[in-house]
Amino acid sequence: MKKIMFLLIMLFSFSFISASYVTHQQDVDYNFSITSNFATNCTLKNINSPRGIIDINQTSTGDGSFNFNVFGENYSSIGTYCHNIVCTDGTTTTSGDECIDVNLSGVQKNTTLIIADIFLILIICVIILILHNNYKNKSYKDSNSSIAESHNGNWGKTFIKTMGENLMRNSFLWYYSLGWIILIILKDLVYNFNTQEIYTWFVFILNIYSFGLFLVIVTWIGFLMNHFKIVTDMIDDLNLGVEK
């Protein structure tokens, strides 16, 4: 819990700075156009990227408007990319830069979504705290017997009631299941912060955790089957009319 809260604080401590240029998503093709009142053709010579100069040499012809399409593999790193473009009419030549900011999501930080994600995480943490405080150190057997006796022979209600009670007391299964939801939300939170290194780590952890969730689901099924047997035996012992 402390680690999760620490991570949230660290993420939220980053400043919400708006991008100076158009924002574009990492590893995605970039299509753009420029205008020139005099040129007959324009050439995208190269891109000044965070990992160095990328030669492109893509020429576009037109009448005032010139289109370019750059493959996404050229935007493999996060940072600012400036496209060096040279335009000419055969006699006069001009050059300029078309710059973009490349990040993980392709959009600027969405403050509303970030706050919503943090709020959801806090709600789940509160749920975990309630589960822990309400069901720790409770006697499974004594509570079941008390519930069965209070239903006075209605074994259907007894089964449902005790199942609800005992499901809530399987703390590891609940914590693991709720932890999976927290990881999903955290992944979305990191994605909104466009933090590639942390996002890659979260995806890796989530994949491993998701495999464990499959085992947890199998355990849930096994628990329900075992619970049916336990409650049936318990009701029989209390002479409530259920025969084996």
LOPA-443959 format. One record per residue (C-alpha): residue number from 1; residue in three letters; x negated, y negated, z negated. Coordinates in pm, whole numbers, plus 50000, padded with zeros to 5 digits. Each point is the difference from the previous one (the first is absolute). Example, Ala and Ser with C-alpha at 12.3 -4.5 7.8 and 13.67 -1.06 7.14 Angstrom:
! LOPA-443959
<seq 1 type ala u 48770 v 50450 w 49220> $
<seq 2 type ser u 49863 v 49656 w 50066> $
! end
This chain:
! LOPA-443959
<seq 1 type met u 50000 v 50000 w 50000> $
<seq 2 type lys u 49719 v 49759 w 49908> $
<seq 3 type lys u 49821 v 50076 w 50328> $
<seq 4 type ile u 50315 v 49928 w 50200> $
<seq 5 type met u 50061 v 49669 w 49823> $
<seq 6 type phe u 49633 v 49907 w 50045> $
<seq 7 type leu u 50025 v 50068 w 50374> $
<seq 8 type leu u 50315 v 49788 w 50026> $
<seq 9 type ile u 49829 v 49712 w 49823> $
<seq 10 type met u 49696 v 50027 w 50226> $
<seq 11 type leu u 50215 v 50006 w 50313> $
<seq 12 type phe u 50216 v 49709 w 49889> $
<seq 13 type ser u 49693 v 49795 w 49909> $
<seq 14 type phe u 49913 v 49960 w 50370> $
<seq 15 type ser u 50109 v 49663 w 50133> $
<seq 16 type phe u 50282 v 49974 w 50252> $
<seq 17 type ile u 49810 v 49822 w 50277> $
<seq 18 type ser u 50172 v 49951 w 50333> $
<seq 19 type ala u 49812 v 50105 w 50311> $
<seq 20 type ser u 49849 v 49726 w 50215> $
<seq 21 type tyr u 50066 v 50190 w 50322> $
<seq 22 type val u 50257 v 50234 w 50147> $
<seq 23 type thr u 50011 v 50322 w 49796> $
<seq 24 type his u 49955 v 50334 w 50179> $
<seq 25 type gln u 50006 v 50362 w 49885> $
<seq 26 type gln u 49683 v 50205 w 49984> $
<seq 27 type asp u 49940 v 50257 w 50280> $
<seq 28 type val u 50297 v 49875 w 50205> $
<seq 29 type asp u 49983 v 49867 w 50357> $
<seq 30 type tyr u 50010 v 49620 w 50023> $
<seq 31 type asn u 50181 v 49831 w 50289> $
<seq 32 type phe u 49972 v 49625 w 50034> $
<seq 33 type ser u 50010 v 49725 w 50258> $
<seq 34 type ile u 49844 v 49657 w 50046> $
<seq 35 type thr u 50087 v 49708 w 50220> $
<seq 36 type ser u 49776 v 49785 w 50218> $
<seq 37 type asn u 50118 v 49720 w 50228> $
<seq 38 type phe u 49709 v 50021 w 50243> $
<seq 39 type ala u 49858 v 50355 w 49994> $
<seq 40 type thr u 50065 v 50272 w 50257> $
<seq 41 type asn u 49855 v 50275 w 49782> $
<seq 42 type cys u 49888 v 50050 w 49642> $
<seq 43 type thr u 49765 v 50262 w 49861> $
<seq 44 type leu u 49993 v 50141 w 49650> $
<seq 45 type lys u 49624 v 50035 w 49968> $
<seq 46 type asn u 49963 v 50145 w 49652> $
<seq 47 type ile u 50136 v 50006 w 49647> $
<seq 48 type asn u 49811 v 49874 w 49700> $
<seq 49 type ser u 50108 v 50259 w 49741> $
<seq 50 type pro u 49906 v 50079 w 49638> $
<seq 51 type arg u 49779 v 50282 w 50130> $
<seq 52 type gly u 49830 v 49793 w 50275> $
<seq 53 type ile u 50051 v 49899 w 50361> $
<seq 54 type ile u 50232 v 50224 w 50204> $
<seq 55 type asp u 49965 v 49965 w 50379> $
<seq 56 type ile u 50333 v 50004 w 50184> $
<seq 57 type asn u 49961 v 49819 w 50340> $
<seq 58 type gln u 50371 v 50015 w 50087> $
<seq 59 type thr u 50111 v 49757 w 50274> $
<seq 60 type ser u 50353 v 49871 w 50044> $
<seq 61 type thr u 50128 v 49803 w 50299> $
<seq 62 type gly u 50305 v 49783 w 50008> $
<seq 63 type asp u 50151 v 49658 w 50046> $
<seq 64 type gly u 49962 v 49827 w 49667> $
<seq 65 type ser u 50063 v 50306 w 49780> $
<seq 66 type phe u 49752 v 50283 w 49942> $
<seq 67 type asn u 50072 v 50326 w 49820> $
<seq 68 type phe u 49761 v 50232 w 49819> $
<seq 69 type asn u 50037 v 50343 w 49845> $
<seq 70 type val u 49733 v 50119 w 49755> $
<seq 71 type phe u 49996 v 50359 w 49873> $
<seq 72 type gly u 50058 v 50058 w 49631> $
<seq 73 type glu u 49667 v 50182 w 49957> $
<seq 74 type asn u 49831 v 49660 w 50024> $
<seq 75 type tyr u 50179 v 49892 w 49679> $
<seq 76 type ser u 49878 v 50278 w 49774> $
<seq 77 type ser u 49876 v 49771 w 49721> $
<seq 78 type ile u 50188 v 49752 w 49786> $
<seq 79 type gly u 49904 v 49636 w 50049> $
<seq 80 type thr u 50004 v 49714 w 50250> $
<seq 81 type tyr u 49962 v 50070 w 50373> $
<seq 82 type cys u 49930 v 49718 w 50245> $
<seq 83 type his u 50050 v 50066 w 50372> $
<seq 84 type asn u 49758 v 49810 w 50222> $
<seq 85 type ile u 50187 v 49899 w 50316> $
<seq 86 type val u 49857 v 49827 w 50308> $
<seq 87 type cys u 50231 v 49840 w 50258> $
<seq 88 type thr u 49912 v 49862 w 50344> $
<seq 89 type asp u 50155 v 49867 w 50320> $
<seq 90 type gly u 49690 v 50083 w 50201> $
<seq 91 type thr u 49821 v 49675 w 49931> $
<seq 92 type thr u 50079 v 49901 w 49642> $
<seq 93 type thr u 49951 v 50234 w 49707> $
<seq 94 type thr u 50123 v 49966 w 49642> $
<seq 95 type ser u 49985 v 50233 w 49705> $
<seq 96 type gly u 50173 v 50041 w 49667> $
<seq 97 type asp u 50089 v 50240 w 49722> $
<seq 98 type glu u 50324 v 50175 w 49914> $
<seq 99 type cys u 49970 v 50122 w 49639> $
<seq 100 type ile u 50213 v 50241 w 49796> $
<seq 101 type asp u 49989 v 50147 w 49650> $
<seq 102 type val u 50012 v 50381 w 49997> $
<seq 103 type asn u 50124 v 50177 w 49690> $
<seq 104 type leu u 50149 v 50332 w 49895> $
<seq 105 type ser u 50369 v 49918 w 50040> $
<seq 106 type gly u 49995 v 49737 w 50273> $
<seq 107 type val u 50194 v 49753 w 49786> $
<seq 108 type gln u 49915 v 49753 w 49729> $
<seq 109 type lys u 50057 v 50094 w 49638> $
<seq 110 type asn u 50371 v 50027 w 49924> $
<seq 111 type thr u 50036 v 49857 w 49651> $
<seq 112 type thr u 50361 v 50115 w 49966> $
<seq 113 type leu u 49917 v 50364 w 50078> $
<seq 114 type ile u 49699 v 49992 w 49769> $
<seq 115 type ile u 50208 v 49871 w 49709> $
<seq 116 type ala u 50274 v 50256 w 50077> $
<seq 117 type asp u 49744 v 50285 w 49998> $
<seq 118 type ile u 49857 v 49888 w 49667> $
<seq 119 type phe u 50352 v 49973 w 49857> $
<seq 120 type leu u 50082 v 50356 w 50113> $
<seq 121 type ile u 49680 v 50132 w 49843> $
<seq 122 type leu u 50086 v 49829 w 49671> $
<seq 123 type ile u 50350 v 50156 w 50008> $
<seq 124 type ile u 49853 v 50348 w 50051> $
<seq 125 type cys u 49750 v 49941 w 49720> $
<seq 126 type val u 50289 v 49904 w 49771> $
<seq 127 type ile u 50184 v 50319 w 50099> $
<seq 128 type ile u 49692 v 50206 w 49916> $
<seq 129 type leu u 49970 v 49823 w 49663> $
<seq 130 type ile u 50367 v 50068 w 49921> $
<seq 131 type leu u 49964 v 50367 w 50091> $
<seq 132 type his u 49694 v 50029 w 49782> $
<seq 133 type asn u 50154 v 49830 w 49698> $
<seq 134 type asn u 50340 v 50174 w 50019> $
<seq 135 type tyr u 49889 v 50357 w 50059> $
<seq 136 type lys u 49664 v 50044 w 49830> $
<seq 137 type asn u 49981 v 50251 w 49713> $
<seq 138 type lys u 50360 v 50119 w 50047> $
<seq 139 type ser u 50085 v 50364 w 49939> $
<seq 140 type tyr u 50112 v 50166 w 50322> $
<seq 141 type lys u 50156 v 50300 w 49825> $
<seq 142 type asp u 50177 v 49814 w 49718> $
<seq 143 type ser u 50146 v 49743 w 50237> $
<seq 144 type asn u 50128 v 50267 w 50236> $
<seq 145 type ser u 50171 v 50186 w 49716> $
<seq 146 type ser u 50159 v 49682 w 49874> $
<seq 147 type ile u 50131 v 49914 w 50346> $
<seq 148 type ala u 50135 v 50351 w 50056> $
<seq 149 type glu u 50184 v 50001 w 49666> $
<seq 150 type ser u 50150 v 49657 w 50062> $
<seq 151 type his u 50153 v 50117 w 50330> $
<seq 152 type asn u 50191 v 50274 w 49819> $
<seq 153 type gly u 49996 v 50267 w 50266> $
<seq 154 type asn u 49988 v 49794 w 50319> $
<seq 155 type trp u 49684 v 50154 w 50141> $
<seq 156 type gly u 50019 v 49796 w 50326> $
<seq 157 type lys u 49973 v 49672 w 49812> $
<seq 158 type thr u 49733 v 50152 w 49780> $
<seq 159 type phe u 49790 v 50098 w 50301> $
<seq 160 type ile u 50027 v 49657 w 50160> $
<seq 161 type lys u 49939 v 49811 w 49675> $
<seq 162 type thr u 49701 v 50206 w 49894> $
<seq 163 type met u 49858 v 49985 w 50352> $
<seq 164 type gly u 50012 v 49621 w 49988> $
<seq 165 type glu u 49839 v 49994 w 49658> $
<seq 166 type asn u 49726 v 50244 w 50090> $
<seq 167 type leu u 49926 v 49845 w 50337> $
<seq 168 type met u 49928 v 49675 w 49821> $
<seq 169 type arg u 49762 v 50174 w 49763> $
<seq 170 type asn u 49777 v 50142 w 50273> $
<seq 171 type ser u 49778 v 49697 w 49966> $
<seq 172 type phe u 49718 v 50110 w 50231> $
<seq 173 type leu u 50238 v 50068 w 50290> $
<seq 174 type trp u 50176 v 49668 w 49953> $
<seq 175 type tyr u 49677 v 49805 w 49959> $
<seq 176 type tyr u 49852 v 50164 w 50307> $
<seq 177 type ser u 50312 v 49933 w 50210> $
<seq 178 type leu u 50022 v 49638 w 49885> $
<seq 179 type gly u 49625 v 49965 w 50050> $
<seq 180 type trp u 50047 v 50097 w 50365> $
<seq 181 type ile u 50254 v 49718 w 50042> $
<seq 182 type ile u 49757 v 49757 w 49837> $
<seq 183 type leu u 49726 v 50103 w 50244> $
<seq 184 type ile u 50235 v 49941 w 50294> $
<seq 185 type ile u 50076 v 49650 w 49872> $
<seq 186 type leu u 49633 v 49929 w 49926> $
<seq 187 type lys u 49908 v 50106 w 50354> $
<seq 188 type asp u 50251 v 49749 w 50137> $
<seq 189 type leu u 49865 v 49737 w 49762> $
<seq 190 type val u 49640 v 50054 w 50112> $
<seq 191 type tyr u 50116 v 49999 w 50363> $
<seq 192 type asn u 50157 v 49657 w 49946> $
<seq 193 type phe u 49672 v 49876 w 49855> $
<seq 194 type asn u 49822 v 50127 w 50316> $
<seq 195 type thr u 49730 v 50168 w 49793> $
<seq 196 type gln u 49864 v 50269 w 50231> $
<seq 197 type glu u 49759 v 50176 w 49764> $
<seq 198 type ile u 50254 v 50035 w 49718> $
<seq 199 type tyr u 50275 v 50094 w 50247> $
<seq 200 type thr u 49790 v 50282 w 50147> $
<seq 201 type trp u 49930 v 50129 w 49649> $
<seq 202 type phe u 50370 v 49984 w 49909> $
<seq 203 type val u 50102 v 50195 w 50311> $
<seq 204 type phe u 49746 v 50269 w 49910> $
<seq 205 type ile u 50122 v 50023 w 49639> $
<seq 206 type leu u 50364 v 49997 w 50109> $
<seq 207 type asn u 49943 v 50291 w 50240> $
<seq 208 type ile u 49850 v 50209 w 49721> $
<seq 209 type tyr u 50271 v 49890 w 49757> $
<seq 210 type ser u 50273 v 50086 w 50253> $
<seq 211 type phe u 49870 v 50357 w 50020> $
<seq 212 type gly u 50027 v 50018 w 49623> $
<seq 213 type leu u 50355 v 49866 w 50027> $
<seq 214 type phe u 50091 v 50302 w 50211> $
<seq 215 type leu u 49881 v 50223 w 49715> $
<seq 216 type val u 50200 v 49789 w 49755> $
<seq 217 type ile u 50316 v 50051 w 50209> $
<seq 218 type val u 49940 v 50375 w 49996> $
<seq 219 type thr u 49958 v 49976 w 49622> $
<seq 220 type trp u 50330 v 49808 w 49973> $
<seq 221 type ile u 50177 v 50282 w 50185> $
<seq 222 type gly u 49840 v 50259 w 49774> $
<seq 223 type phe u 50104 v 49800 w 49696> $
<seq 224 type leu u 50364 v 49992 w 50111> $
<seq 225 type met u 50001 v 50376 w 50051> $
<seq 226 type asn u 49841 v 50057 w 49661> $
<seq 227 type his u 50235 v 49752 w 49837> $
<seq 228 type phe u 50302 v 50194 w 50124> $
<seq 229 type lys u 49867 v 50315 w 49834> $
<seq 230 type ile u 49915 v 49820 w 49674> $
<seq 231 type val u 50341 v 49835 w 49970> $
<seq 232 type thr u 50182 v 50323 w 50087> $
<seq 233 type asp u 49808 v 50188 w 49731> $
<seq 234 type met u 50053 v 49718 w 49751> $
<seq 235 type ile u 50376 v 49990 w 50054> $
<seq 236 type asp u 50017 v 50378 w 49972> $
<seq 237 type asp u 49813 v 49984 w 49669> $
<seq 238 type leu u 50250 v 49744 w 49874> $
<seq 239 type asn u 50287 v 50234 w 50096> $
<seq 240 type leu u 50162 v 49754 w 50232> $
<seq 241 type gly u 50138 v 50261 w 50232> $
<seq 242 type val u 49729 v 50038 w 50260> $
<seq 243 type glu u 49888 v 50354 w 50074> $
<seq 244 type lys u 49668 v 50100 w 50152> $
! end
